[in-house]
Every structure is written in C-alpha cells, then in structure tokens.
Amino acid sequence: MPPVKLMDNENATMWCYPEKKIIRHQYHKFMSGKIFQEFLMTGTEAMRKYGATKWLSDDRNNPILSPTDLKWGQTIWFPATLAAGWKYWAIVQPKAILAKMTMEEEVKRYAEFGITARLFSDAEEAMIWLESQL
C-alpha cells in the first residue's frame, strides 16, 4: 500500500504509512506559529486515525524551533501525540548546530515518558530502524 499524503506545501510534506504504523514528515523550510502547530497536529490526528505508533521527523531543513513553538510542542503537541499511541521516534538531525542541540534535549525529555528515540543523518536509515521496531 502506498503512503497516504497528509499534507504537502512549501514548508513541509507529511505522509502516513498505515501498514507500517509510521507518520513521516520532511521539512522544506522554516515554519513557525499556527502553520507549525497545524502541521504537527495533522500527524497526531493521523496517528489516532491509522493506529500509528512511530514517527520519522526529517528535520534537516529545519534551522531552529522558536521558544514559543518549543513550549507549545512540549505542553500541547507531545501530550496529545503520546495519548494517540506514540512509542518510537526517528529524527534525521537538523543541519544547524543549535537545532541539533535542541532535538537532543527533546529526545532525553521524551524518553522519560517512554518514547524510544534515535538520531540519524540519513532518512532511509531512520525509516529502516523504525520499520524494525515492534
């Protein structure tokens, strides 16, 4: 079954692989605020709808998260996504050093809630790892 394209615009693309239980997004350029929030919540809703438990974040082209977006992600998006069944997270690291550091901190924070996460430099390696998670 081909992936279901959930969103595709100038900022990012998001797919769901229903049979693999994977949500996958790829940033094309920086986004923030309402656009960022709607984008991530699209994935959360798809996670609920398709029973997905895995998320691949291809963040290579995401230069940084604003403090407001980071706080929203921690307090709104993360609890909703955890409740939707999220268990595994593969992150293709952003190119920017500060963004890398932010993602490493989020991995540690989310691990405390049972999310198994791993950082990658290659999206296909990240997908292979996610597919191997039961």
Backbone bond lengths (Angstrom), bond angles and torsions (degrees), N, CA, C in turn:
res aa  C-N    CA-C-N  psi(-1)  N-CA   C-N-CA  omega(-1)  CA-C   N-CA-C  phi
1 M - - - 1.455 - - 1.531 109.10 -
2 P 1.328 117.26 129.26 1.475 119.18 179.54 1.528 110.27 -70.97
3 P 1.332 116.27 158.75 1.460 118.32 178.77 1.533 110.98 -65.79
4 V 1.320 115.11 153.20 1.458 122.44 175.34 1.520 106.96 -92.10
5 K 1.322 117.57 121.55 1.468 120.31 177.90 1.518 108.07 -80.69
6 L 1.307 115.91 116.48 1.459 121.88 -177.00 1.519 112.61 -89.23
7 M 1.339 115.76 -33.34 1.458 120.93 -177.72 1.525 107.91 -160.11
8 D 1.320 115.58 143.36 1.458 120.18 178.21 1.525 107.57 -154.26
9 N 1.330 115.79 110.86 1.465 119.91 178.23 1.521 109.17 -147.37
10 E 1.314 116.68 -172.08 1.458 120.53 -176.62 1.529 113.03 -64.57
11 N 1.327 117.44 -22.40 1.462 121.83 -176.97 1.522 113.56 -87.48
12 A 1.326 116.14 -38.58 1.464 119.11 -173.84 1.525 110.99 -169.37
13 T 1.331 114.08 166.44 1.461 121.90 174.18 1.520 107.12 -128.19
14 M 1.345 115.14 144.66 1.461 120.23 178.35 1.520 108.74 -136.90
15 W 1.336 114.96 138.09 1.452 122.63 178.44 1.523 109.78 -128.60
16 C 1.331 114.56 160.81 1.458 121.36 168.51 1.525 107.24 -124.49
17 Y 1.323 115.93 134.58 1.453 123.40 174.82 1.532 105.61 -108.19
18 P 1.348 116.96 87.55 1.471 119.89 -171.81 1.528 114.28 -55.54
19 E 1.320 118.12 -43.80 1.466 119.54 -176.77 1.524 112.57 -70.52
20 K 1.334 117.04 -23.12 1.465 121.51 178.56 1.523 111.88 -96.10
21 K 1.333 116.24 -6.82 1.472 122.49 -179.45 1.537 111.95 61.29
22 I 1.348 115.65 38.94 1.466 121.63 -175.48 1.529 111.37 -121.33
23 I 1.327 115.19 134.73 1.462 123.80 166.43 1.524 105.02 -102.13
24 R 1.320 116.34 137.04 1.476 119.98 -179.14 1.522 108.58 -135.70
25 H 1.334 115.18 131.53 1.464 117.76 173.91 1.516 110.35 -128.20
26 Q 1.332 114.28 155.00 1.459 121.35 177.07 1.526 108.33 -137.46
27 Y 1.318 115.25 118.02 1.456 120.58 175.26 1.519 109.68 -71.80
28 H 1.347 115.23 140.82 1.463 120.86 171.94 1.525 109.47 -104.33
29 K 1.330 115.52 -33.29 1.467 120.63 178.13 1.531 108.63 -161.24
30 F 1.307 115.59 171.31 1.457 122.22 -178.13 1.527 111.12 -58.39
31 M 1.328 115.34 138.99 1.458 121.34 170.85 1.512 107.93 -141.21
32 S 1.324 115.59 155.77 1.453 120.18 -175.11 1.529 109.39 -152.89
33 G 1.316 114.90 168.18 1.456 121.05 173.77 1.512 113.33 65.02
34 K 1.327 115.56 -140.34 1.461 122.64 -175.26 1.535 111.72 -58.20
35 I 1.310 117.96 -40.32 1.471 121.47 179.95 1.526 109.86 -61.70
36 F 1.315 116.69 -45.92 1.463 122.69 178.24 1.528 110.34 -61.09
37 Q 1.320 116.58 -46.54 1.462 121.46 -178.20 1.529 111.47 -63.25
38 E 1.313 117.09 -46.43 1.466 120.49 179.32 1.527 110.96 -62.48
39 F 1.320 115.64 -38.06 1.461 120.20 179.45 1.528 110.46 -60.95
40 L 1.319 116.94 -53.71 1.464 119.27 -177.96 1.524 112.45 -66.06
41 M 1.320 118.06 -36.85 1.458 119.70 179.39 1.529 111.97 -68.71
42 T 1.325 117.67 -25.14 1.462 120.84 173.09 1.527 109.31 -60.62
43 G 1.325 116.66 -42.62 1.460 120.61 177.25 1.519 112.44 -65.97
44 T 1.305 116.94 -39.95 1.462 121.27 179.16 1.526 110.72 -62.90
45 E 1.320 116.12 -44.74 1.469 119.91 178.50 1.525 111.17 -63.91
46 A 1.326 117.16 -39.42 1.473 120.46 177.60 1.525 110.71 -66.42
47 M 1.322 116.44 -34.85 1.462 120.37 177.51 1.532 109.36 -59.99
48 R 1.325 116.32 -44.79 1.467 120.77 176.99 1.530 111.14 -63.63
49 K 1.318 115.99 -49.83 1.468 121.74 -175.03 1.529 112.75 -60.95
50 Y 1.339 116.69 -42.47 1.462 121.14 -174.15 1.530 113.62 -100.33
51 G 1.317 117.60 -0.95 1.458 120.38 -179.01 1.516 113.16 69.13
52 A 1.326 116.81 28.77 1.467 121.24 -179.77 1.530 110.21 -72.91
53 T 1.324 115.61 151.06 1.466 121.50 178.54 1.535 111.55 -128.89
54 K 1.340 116.06 -1.56 1.471 120.81 -173.52 1.525 109.64 -126.41
55 W 1.344 114.55 146.32 1.470 119.91 -179.45 1.519 108.50 -137.09
56 L 1.332 115.54 128.48 1.463 121.56 173.57 1.526 107.38 -107.56
57 S 1.326 115.91 116.92 1.462 122.52 177.73 1.515 108.76 -103.62
58 D 1.325 117.30 106.89 1.465 121.09 175.56 1.526 106.21 -93.01
59 D 1.328 114.91 94.01 1.459 122.20 -172.55 1.527 113.55 -103.84
60 R 1.324 117.26 19.14 1.472 119.83 -177.82 1.514 112.61 -54.75
61 N 1.325 117.85 -35.79 1.466 121.18 -176.85 1.525 113.19 -101.64
62 N 1.314 116.19 19.83 1.459 120.84 175.81 1.524 107.47 -102.32
63 P 1.336 117.94 104.77 1.460 119.43 -173.72 1.522 114.51 -67.79
64 I 1.335 117.30 -33.66 1.466 120.45 -178.72 1.531 109.03 -176.45
65 L 1.308 115.71 157.74 1.468 120.65 171.44 1.521 107.82 -100.98
66 S 1.317 115.82 137.22 1.468 118.49 176.21 1.524 108.00 -70.07
67 P 1.324 117.97 155.65 1.466 119.70 177.46 1.537 112.46 -55.69
68 T 1.325 117.58 -37.00 1.464 121.28 178.84 1.522 111.11 -65.57
69 D 1.336 117.00 -44.43 1.462 120.86 178.92 1.524 111.36 -66.42
70 L 1.316 116.64 -38.79 1.464 120.80 178.48 1.528 110.15 -62.39
71 K 1.330 116.93 -46.08 1.465 121.44 178.94 1.531 110.88 -62.35
72 W 1.347 116.92 -44.56 1.463 120.47 177.42 1.540 110.57 -59.41
73 G 1.331 116.05 -43.07 1.465 119.97 179.11 1.520 112.38 -60.21
74 Q 1.304 116.15 -41.07 1.465 121.01 -178.33 1.531 112.42 -72.78
75 T 1.324 117.37 -37.35 1.465 120.19 -171.64 1.530 114.86 -98.04
76 I 1.320 117.51 -25.26 1.467 121.29 -177.33 1.534 111.04 -113.18
77 W 1.316 115.79 -59.82 1.467 119.97 -173.85 1.526 112.34 -66.29
78 F 1.320 117.79 -49.17 1.466 119.79 -176.09 1.532 112.34 -59.44
79 P 1.333 119.99 -50.48 1.473 118.16 179.37 1.532 112.77 -60.13
80 A 1.334 116.92 -39.06 1.477 120.05 179.74 1.524 110.73 -65.83
81 T 1.316 116.64 -39.60 1.466 121.12 -177.83 1.525 110.41 -73.66
82 L 1.300 117.10 -38.43 1.466 121.08 174.90 1.528 109.74 -60.02
83 A 1.319 116.70 -45.30 1.468 121.52 179.29 1.530 111.99 -64.99
84 A 1.340 116.57 -25.86 1.467 120.82 179.14 1.531 112.16 -76.98
85 G 1.340 117.11 -9.20 1.462 119.81 176.41 1.518 116.14 115.84
86 W 1.328 117.46 9.24 1.463 121.45 -177.35 1.512 111.78 -62.63
87 K 1.364 115.93 132.93 1.463 121.45 179.53 1.533 113.57 -132.30
88 Y 1.349 117.37 -34.00 1.470 121.50 -173.41 1.520 110.47 -127.43
89 W 1.348 114.63 138.35 1.455 120.29 -177.10 1.521 109.76 -136.21
90 A 1.318 115.86 120.48 1.466 122.42 173.42 1.520 107.42 -108.15
91 I 1.330 116.40 127.77 1.460 120.88 -177.09 1.516 109.50 -120.78
92 V 1.327 115.68 120.89 1.460 120.27 170.75 1.518 104.86 -86.32
93 Q 1.325 114.49 115.19 1.463 122.15 -169.90 1.522 114.47 -57.98
94 P 1.330 116.64 138.97 1.465 120.26 171.63 1.529 109.90 -62.42
95 K 1.320 115.49 156.70 1.469 119.92 179.23 1.534 111.43 -75.36
96 A 1.329 116.71 -34.08 1.462 121.25 -176.53 1.532 110.95 -72.84
97 I 1.334 116.57 134.82 1.463 122.65 -176.85 1.535 111.86 -59.32
98 L 1.315 117.84 -46.41 1.464 120.39 -178.60 1.530 110.61 -63.51
99 A 1.319 117.18 -38.75 1.470 120.72 177.84 1.530 110.40 -65.76
100 K 1.331 117.19 -38.60 1.474 120.89 176.93 1.526 110.24 -59.94
101 M 1.324 115.47 -45.50 1.462 119.79 -179.15 1.532 110.97 -62.59
102 T 1.328 116.66 -40.44 1.464 120.71 178.37 1.521 110.44 -61.78
103 M 1.330 117.43 -45.10 1.466 120.73 -179.02 1.533 111.00 -65.07
104 E 1.315 117.71 -38.16 1.467 120.68 178.07 1.531 110.59 -62.05
105 E 1.329 116.73 -39.13 1.460 120.72 177.40 1.532 111.36 -66.49
106 E 1.330 116.57 -39.81 1.463 120.31 179.03 1.532 110.77 -65.14
107 V 1.317 117.36 -38.31 1.469 121.09 177.19 1.525 109.65 -58.50
108 K 1.316 116.96 -45.95 1.474 121.25 179.12 1.531 110.97 -63.28
109 R 1.318 116.08 -44.50 1.469 121.20 -178.38 1.534 110.23 -63.05
110 Y 1.313 117.63 -46.60 1.467 121.52 -176.28 1.524 111.79 -72.34
111 A 1.317 117.71 -26.83 1.470 120.87 176.82 1.529 110.89 -60.55
112 E 1.322 116.59 -32.34 1.466 120.77 178.71 1.531 112.18 -62.56
113 F 1.332 116.11 -18.87 1.465 121.67 179.83 1.529 112.11 -105.34
114 G 1.331 116.58 10.44 1.459 120.35 175.17 1.516 116.04 94.72
115 I 1.323 118.61 8.19 1.464 120.49 176.91 1.525 108.57 -82.16
116 T 1.321 115.73 124.18 1.458 121.49 175.29 1.521 106.67 -90.08
117 A 1.317 116.75 116.08 1.461 121.02 -174.96 1.522 110.90 -127.07
118 R 1.323 114.31 152.03 1.458 120.63 177.93 1.523 108.54 -145.73
119 L 1.329 115.60 141.56 1.463 122.65 -179.88 1.524 110.20 -95.98
120 F 1.335 115.96 142.09 1.458 122.39 -178.03 1.522 110.03 -136.20
121 S 1.337 114.98 163.32 1.458 120.63 171.64 1.524 110.57 -109.29
122 D 1.342 117.14 -8.47 1.457 122.38 -176.02 1.539 109.81 -130.02
123 A 1.330 116.60 129.32 1.465 120.96 -176.43 1.530 112.50 -66.29
124 E 1.307 117.78 -36.59 1.468 118.84 -178.91 1.526 111.62 -70.54
125 E 1.324 117.17 -36.17 1.474 119.80 174.36 1.533 110.04 -63.45
126 A 1.314 115.74 -39.52 1.471 120.45 178.63 1.528 110.27 -62.96
127 M 1.323 116.79 -42.29 1.465 120.89 179.84 1.529 110.78 -65.27
128 I 1.309 117.50 -42.36 1.475 121.37 178.83 1.526 109.90 -60.99
129 W 1.335 116.45 -43.67 1.466 119.54 178.70 1.527 110.76 -61.97
130 L 1.331 116.85 -46.79 1.465 119.70 -179.99 1.527 111.78 -60.44
131 E 1.315 116.74 -42.45 1.463 120.84 179.47 1.521 111.46 -61.12
132 S 1.321 117.68 -28.57 1.463 121.45 -178.40 1.522 112.94 -81.58
133 Q 1.325 117.58 -10.75 1.476 120.67 -179.06 1.525 109.09 -81.75
134 L 1.329 115.40 131.10 1.445 120.38 -179.19 1.503 109.35 -89.32
